[in-house]
Amino acid sequence: MKPLISLIIPCYNVQNYVQAALQSVADSLSPEHRGQVEWLIVDDGATDQTPDIIARFAAQVLQPQQIPHRIIRQSNAGLSAARNTGLAHAQGEYVLFLDSDDIFVQAALDKILAVLAQQQPDIIEFDAQMFVQPSDLSPQNPTLYGQYFRDTAGQDHQSSLQRAFEENRWYVWSRCYRRSLLERHPFIVGKLFEDMMFTPYVYLDAHTVYRLPEVLLGYRQNAGSITANVNMRHINDLYFALETAFQQAAALPQHAPCLAILQRKTWRLIVAYCVKLFLKTRDVQYLRQVQQFRAQTRARFGCDLGWQWGYFAGSLLKRLPKKFGL
């Protein structure tokens, strides 16, 4: 019998976190549902103790409980390639992703399976919380999508589509997807911000979305996150994402309003990161880079998104005097 869900867990040098991630999956799944979820653990060429921890967990938990699983080893190729490898091996009708430093909470898989027992949407959305310590995962703390779920309550997918683009939180791990939908949308390899070049286009291709406004995942925050260590690679990859949004708008004119939102949100992030690096280094090359991107966008797409001063003015006015000792 084929599993209903394929759970893809890419792993690379996460020896401090992978045990908790794997255990959270086991804890979120009742014994009677174990056969409905296949675990696809992709070792993306880890060089620390990650492979040993995975092998030990499989021997002590997965094999004795006869939980369907595969451990797939490959040379290091990055997160997108590891996710694509998992998709290539997936047998389930639906696909979930779990980053190996995050955790499932609150019987997450049981709750998703309960939805799928009643409905067969293209996408199931669920909520998540950021955490540093497990104690941060509390009903008293904010969630990533709480306001979004409140704003879209009772709306169908088409009615709420622009609101999803305004939300602009495209984390791939906060959804469960029909696998046939993903076959048309592989992850782009070699780029950062891969979720921004994947999830929005899956949404445009979907027909039905089920909202499950419960926290099912803990999103771990650490000092190595992208936003804590911005450099020019991040900015260039964001501009690639912006170009992709313009190209898709030309190919999908019926979705131009949503893609215009994505363009604006992506551009604001580019400007914000360039300004952040300028404030950190006082190197004007980062401001010149904004001007260069503006010129490229005008030349290629006939559009100038500007400096977005109205959006950034408040925060900049607060930071500049302090930064320059004024």
C-alpha positions as CSV (number, residue, x, y, z in Angstrom):
1,M,0.0,0.0,0.0
2,K,1.3,3.4,-1.0
3,P,1.7,6.0,1.7
4,L,-0.7,9.0,1.7
5,I,2.1,11.5,2.6
6,S,5.7,11.6,1.8
7,L,7.6,13.6,4.4
8,I,10.9,15.0,3.0
9,I,13.6,15.9,5.5
10,P,16.8,17.4,4.0
11,C,19.8,17.1,6.4
12,Y,23.2,18.8,6.3
13,N,25.5,19.2,9.3
14,V,22.6,19.5,11.9
15,Q,24.0,17.2,14.5
16,N,22.7,19.4,17.3
17,Y,19.2,19.5,16.0
18,V,18.3,16.4,13.8
19,Q,17.5,14.1,16.7
20,A,14.9,16.5,18.0
21,A,13.5,17.0,14.5
22,L,13.1,13.2,13.9
23,Q,11.7,12.6,17.3
24,S,9.1,15.3,16.8
25,V,7.9,13.5,13.7
26,A,7.5,10.2,15.6
27,D,5.7,12.0,18.4
28,S,3.3,13.7,16.0
29,L,2.1,10.5,14.5
30,S,-0.2,7.9,16.2
31,P,0.7,4.2,15.9
32,E,-2.4,3.5,13.7
33,H,-1.2,6.2,11.2
34,R,2.4,5.2,10.9
35,G,1.9,3.4,7.6
36,Q,0.3,6.4,6.0
37,V,3.5,8.5,6.1
38,E,6.8,7.6,4.4
39,W,9.9,9.4,5.8
40,L,12.4,10.4,3.1
41,I,15.5,11.5,4.9
42,V,18.0,13.1,2.5
43,D,21.6,13.2,3.8
44,D,23.0,16.1,1.7
45,G,26.6,15.1,2.2
46,A,26.8,15.9,5.9
47,T,30.4,15.9,7.3
48,D,29.5,16.0,11.0
49,Q,27.7,13.4,13.2
50,T,24.4,13.9,11.3
51,P,24.5,10.6,9.3
52,D,25.3,8.6,12.5
53,I,22.4,10.1,14.4
54,I,20.0,9.4,11.5
55,A,21.2,5.8,11.2
56,R,20.9,5.3,15.0
57,F,17.4,6.8,15.0
58,A,16.3,4.5,12.1
59,A,17.7,1.4,13.9
60,Q,16.1,2.3,17.3
61,V,12.8,3.8,16.2
62,L,11.9,3.5,12.5
63,Q,12.8,-0.1,11.9
64,P,11.4,-1.7,15.1
65,Q,8.1,0.2,14.6
66,Q,8.0,-0.7,10.9
67,I,7.7,2.9,9.8
68,P,8.1,3.3,6.1
69,H,11.3,5.2,5.5
70,R,14.3,5.7,3.2
71,I,17.6,7.3,4.0
72,I,19.0,8.8,0.7
73,R,22.6,9.9,0.6
74,Q,24.1,12.3,-1.9
75,S,27.0,14.6,-2.4
76,N,26.4,18.0,-1.0
77,A,24.3,20.0,-3.4
78,G,22.3,22.4,-1.2
79,L,18.8,22.5,0.2
80,S,16.9,22.8,-3.1
81,A,18.7,19.8,-4.6
82,A,18.0,17.8,-1.5
83,R,14.3,18.6,-1.7
84,N,14.3,17.7,-5.3
85,T,15.9,14.4,-4.5
86,G,13.2,13.7,-2.0
87,L,10.5,14.6,-4.5
88,A,12.1,12.2,-7.0
89,H,11.7,9.3,-4.5
90,A,8.3,10.3,-3.1
91,Q,5.4,7.9,-3.5
92,G,2.7,9.6,-1.5
93,E,-0.2,11.5,-2.9
94,Y,0.8,14.4,-0.7
95,V,4.1,15.9,0.3
96,L,5.3,17.6,3.4
97,F,8.7,19.2,4.1
98,L,10.5,19.5,7.4
99,D,13.8,21.3,7.7
100,S,16.1,19.3,10.0
101,D,16.5,22.0,12.6
102,D,12.8,22.5,13.0
103,I,10.2,20.4,14.8
104,F,6.6,19.3,14.5
105,V,4.3,20.0,17.5
106,Q,0.8,19.2,18.7
107,A,0.2,15.9,16.9
108,A,0.9,17.7,13.6
109,L,0.8,14.7,11.3
110,D,-2.3,13.3,12.9
111,K,-4.1,16.6,12.3
112,I,-3.1,16.8,8.7
113,L,-4.1,13.2,8.1
114,A,-7.5,14.0,9.7
115,V,-8.0,16.7,7.1
116,L,-7.1,14.4,4.3
117,A,-9.5,11.8,5.5
118,Q,-12.3,14.3,4.9
119,Q,-11.1,16.4,2.0
120,Q,-8.5,16.3,-0.8
121,P,-7.3,19.9,-1.3
122,D,-4.3,20.9,-3.4
123,I,-2.7,22.6,-0.4
124,I,-3.2,22.5,3.3
125,E,-1.9,25.6,5.1
126,F,-1.1,25.5,8.8
127,D,0.5,27.9,11.4
128,A,4.0,27.9,12.9
129,Q,5.9,29.6,15.7
130,M,9.4,30.8,15.9
131,F,11.5,29.4,18.8
132,V,14.9,29.4,20.3
133,Q,14.0,27.2,23.3
134,P,11.1,24.7,23.2
135,S,9.5,26.7,26.0
136,D,9.0,29.5,23.4
137,L,6.3,27.3,21.7
138,S,3.4,28.6,23.7
139,P,-0.2,29.7,23.0
140,Q,0.7,33.0,24.6
141,N,3.3,33.8,22.0
142,P,2.7,35.2,18.5
143,T,2.4,32.9,15.5
144,L,3.6,33.4,11.9
145,Y,0.2,33.3,10.2
146,G,-2.3,34.2,12.9
147,Q,-3.4,37.4,11.3
148,Y,-3.5,35.9,7.9
149,F,-5.8,33.1,9.1
150,R,-8.1,35.6,10.7
151,D,-8.2,37.8,7.6
152,T,-9.0,34.9,5.3
153,A,-11.5,33.0,7.4
154,G,-14.4,31.8,5.3
155,Q,-12.8,32.7,2.0
156,D,-12.1,30.3,-0.9
157,H,-8.7,30.1,-2.5
158,Q,-9.3,32.6,-5.3
159,S,-10.8,35.1,-3.0
160,S,-7.8,35.0,-0.6
161,L,-5.0,34.7,-3.2
162,Q,-4.0,38.3,-3.2
163,R,-4.0,38.3,0.7
164,A,-1.6,35.3,0.6
165,F,0.7,37.3,-1.7
166,E,0.5,40.3,0.7
167,E,1.4,38.0,3.6
168,N,4.6,37.1,1.6
169,R,5.6,34.3,4.0
170,W,6.3,31.6,1.5
171,Y,8.0,29.0,3.8
172,V,7.7,25.7,2.0
173,W,7.4,23.8,5.3
174,S,4.2,25.5,6.4
175,R,2.1,23.7,3.8
176,C,1.1,20.2,2.8
177,Y,1.0,19.8,-1.0
178,R,-0.6,17.5,-3.5
179,R,2.4,15.8,-5.1
180,S,1.2,16.1,-8.7
181,L,1.1,19.9,-8.2
182,L,4.8,19.9,-7.3
183,E,5.9,17.9,-10.3
184,R,5.4,21.1,-12.4
185,H,7.4,23.2,-9.9
186,P,10.9,21.8,-9.1
187,F,13.1,23.8,-6.7
188,I,15.6,26.0,-8.4
189,V,19.1,24.7,-7.4
190,G,21.9,27.0,-6.4
191,K,19.9,29.9,-5.2
192,L,19.1,31.3,-1.8
193,F,15.5,32.3,-1.0
194,E,14.4,29.2,-2.8
195,D,11.0,29.2,-1.2
196,M,10.2,32.6,-2.8
197,M,10.8,31.0,-6.2
198,F,8.7,28.0,-5.4
199,T,5.7,28.4,-3.2
200,P,4.1,31.5,-4.9
201,Y,3.9,29.7,-8.2
202,V,2.5,26.5,-6.6
203,Y,-0.3,28.7,-5.2
204,L,-1.0,30.2,-8.6
205,D,-1.3,26.6,-10.0
206,A,-3.5,25.4,-7.2
207,H,-7.3,25.2,-7.2
208,T,-8.2,24.4,-3.6
209,V,-6.5,25.4,-0.3
210,Y,-7.6,24.2,3.1
211,R,-6.7,26.4,6.1
212,L,-5.8,24.7,9.4
213,P,-5.2,27.6,11.7
214,E,-3.3,25.7,14.3
215,V,0.4,25.8,15.2
216,L,1.8,22.5,13.9
217,L,5.5,23.5,13.4
218,G,8.3,25.1,15.4
219,Y,10.6,27.2,13.3
220,R,14.0,27.4,15.0
221,Q,15.8,30.7,15.0
222,N,19.6,30.7,15.2
223,A,22.5,33.0,14.6
224,G,23.3,31.4,11.2
225,S,20.0,32.5,9.6
226,I,20.1,34.3,6.3
227,T,18.8,37.6,7.7
228,A,21.6,37.6,10.3
229,N,24.4,37.3,7.7
230,V,23.4,39.2,4.6
231,N,25.9,39.6,1.8
232,M,25.9,40.3,-1.9
233,R,25.0,36.7,-2.8
234,H,21.7,37.1,-0.9
235,I,21.0,40.4,-2.8
236,N,21.9,38.9,-6.2
237,D,19.7,35.9,-5.6
238,L,16.8,38.1,-4.5
239,Y,17.2,40.0,-7.8
240,F,17.0,36.7,-9.6
241,A,13.7,36.0,-7.8
242,L,12.5,39.5,-8.8
243,E,13.4,38.8,-12.5
244,T,11.5,35.4,-12.2
245,A,8.4,37.3,-10.9
246,F,8.5,39.7,-13.9
247,Q,8.9,36.8,-16.3
248,Q,6.1,34.9,-14.8
249,A,3.8,38.0,-14.9
250,A,4.4,38.1,-18.7
251,A,3.7,34.4,-19.0
252,L,0.6,34.4,-16.7
253,P,-1.2,37.7,-17.3
254,Q,-4.3,36.5,-15.5
255,H,-2.1,36.5,-12.3
256,A,-0.4,39.9,-12.9
257,P,-2.0,41.5,-9.8
258,C,-0.6,38.9,-7.5
259,L,2.7,38.9,-9.2
260,A,2.9,42.7,-9.0
261,I,2.6,42.3,-5.2
262,L,5.4,39.7,-5.2
263,Q,7.6,42.0,-7.3
264,R,7.1,44.9,-4.9
265,K,7.7,42.8,-1.8
266,T,10.9,41.3,-3.3
267,W,12.2,44.7,-4.3
268,R,11.6,46.1,-0.9
269,L,13.7,43.2,0.6
270,I,16.5,44.0,-1.9
271,V,16.5,47.7,-1.0
272,A,16.3,46.8,2.7
273,Y,19.3,44.5,2.5
274,C,21.4,47.0,0.5
275,V,20.6,49.7,3.0
276,K,21.4,47.4,5.9
277,L,24.8,46.6,4.4
278,F,25.4,50.3,3.7
279,L,24.6,51.2,7.3
280,K,26.9,48.4,8.5
281,T,29.9,49.2,6.3
282,R,29.3,52.8,5.1
283,D,30.2,51.5,1.7
284,V,28.2,53.3,-1.0
285,Q,28.6,50.4,-3.4
286,Y,25.4,48.9,-1.8
287,L,23.4,52.0,-2.6
288,R,24.8,52.1,-6.1
289,Q,23.7,48.4,-6.5
290,V,20.1,49.5,-5.9
291,Q,20.5,52.1,-8.7
292,Q,22.0,49.4,-11.0
293,F,19.2,47.0,-10.4
294,R,16.7,49.8,-11.1
295,A,18.3,50.5,-14.4
296,Q,18.3,46.8,-15.3
297,T,14.6,46.4,-14.4
298,R,13.7,49.5,-16.5
299,A,15.6,48.2,-19.4
300,R,14.3,44.6,-19.3
301,F,10.8,45.0,-18.0
302,G,9.9,48.6,-18.5
303,C,9.3,49.1,-14.7
304,D,11.0,51.2,-12.0
305,L,10.0,50.2,-8.5
306,G,12.0,53.2,-7.1
307,W,13.5,53.4,-3.6
308,Q,10.3,52.8,-1.8
309,W,11.0,55.7,0.5
310,G,7.5,55.9,1.7
311,Y,7.8,52.3,3.0
312,F,11.2,52.7,4.6
313,A,11.2,56.3,5.8
314,G,10.1,55.7,9.4
315,S,12.7,53.1,10.2
316,L,15.5,54.9,8.5
317,L,14.8,58.2,10.2
318,K,15.1,56.4,13.5
319,R,18.3,54.5,12.6
320,L,20.4,57.0,10.7
321,P,21.0,59.5,13.5
322,K,22.1,56.8,15.9
323,K,24.3,55.1,13.2
324,F,26.2,58.3,12.3
325,G,26.3,59.8,15.8
326,L,23.9,62.6,15.1
